Amino acid sequence: MQNEYIVYYGTILLASTFAWLSQKFARDKENSFKLNKFFWILSITILIITMGFRACNVGVDDGAYKNIFNDVVNYGPIEKFLQTTIEPGYLILNYIISFFTKDFQVVLFITSCIPIVLYYKAIEYERKNVNFFLTVFLFGTLLYLYFFGIIRLFIAASIVTYALRYVFEKKSLKYILFILLATSIHYSAIFMLFLLYFSTEKEEKPRKMKNIILLITIAMPVIIIMVSQFIFPSMGDRYTNYTKINQLSLSINQFDKIPITIMALILYDYLKKINKNTKIYIVLSALTTVISIYSTVISIGRIQWYLNFANCILLPLVVRAINKNTLYKYWNILLIPIIIIYGLFYSYKILNQPSYDGMLNYSNVLFDRK
């Protein structure tokens, strides 16, 4: 078991270091900040090798996805969709892969490559604003390890995260198209259309962030009930559990993102000078807590994985803002170790969930061939 922790955390630390080196040795000429491609590709590759070449019994739902692929090979995507209502985009992806190979290991490789590259494109978008070591480290500990075997959600969340740039740039149509693409991979991605609210915001009349967070928090119970009672029942037997409304329950784990949101709110005036899109990241961070709370009422907890990337950006932004502010400059002596410990503890909890027991028996087809 100790070897597995060395593999996962070694992978994340190497990827974080290579990402930082790509930023450290970037070329900044004529307003063009170009990362060092050698280190950038190394960083991506180390994550892909660990995830994409895992044995098919490592990921949480790898066995189920292997059955889906085999069914698509044997019966085709249309028959599989009619039987199960599994998202058609994912079935089509399997169908395309089946033209070239019947080996499920290739599916694992491709469905690791696509989302990792898309997440890295989203990180690259913030290359002038955040420290890449911290950003990739947080991506690795808060997201990457969770997505082992959660294939459809990983792809859908990466598409949504990549598409955030179109919200920032007020390109609503492009954002809608990417959300529809993500929804064809995982139906829950349709929730992220709410960000169109920001893509229509006028710069001369910005909407107050606290009002936005309050509005979404109050509206969420109504939205949850409507979705559970009117949308999920039409989506097939797989979504029966999502129609059940339970009693609200609270635990300390649901509030672990609140300190991130609070720090960002305190430093907001400094953060928005570094990154004009800070407000959207703060709203997404706050929503991770809101979704976590209401997920005890209805099974919508996975929606927070579309939002969690915001915390991977916000924390490095906070560190940078503190560095620039003489009033708070010594806070980072304490804050950076806390961020590292938080990431390690968060990922440790993921790895020790009962459903992740396969990850603690890790094997890699490149290195463990008999």
ABEGO torsion letter per residue (X at the ends): XAAAAAAAAAAAAAAAAAAAAAAAABBBBGGBBBBBAAAAAAAAAAAAAAAAABBAAABAAAAAAAAAAAAAAAAEAAAAAAAAGBBAAAAAAAAAAAAABABAAAAAAAAAAAAAAAAAAAAAAAAAABBAAAAAAAAAAAAAAAABGBAAAAAAAAAAAAAAAAAAAGBAAAAAAAAAAAAAABAAAAAAAAAAAAAABBAABBBBAAAAAAAAAAAAAAAAAAAAAAAAAAAEAAAAAAABBBBBBBBAAAAAAAAAAAAAAAAAAAAAAABAAAAAAAAAAAAAAAAAAAAAABBAAAAAAAAAAAAAAAAAAAAAAAAABAAAAAAAAAAAAAAAAAAAAAAAAAAABAAAAAAABBBBAAAABX
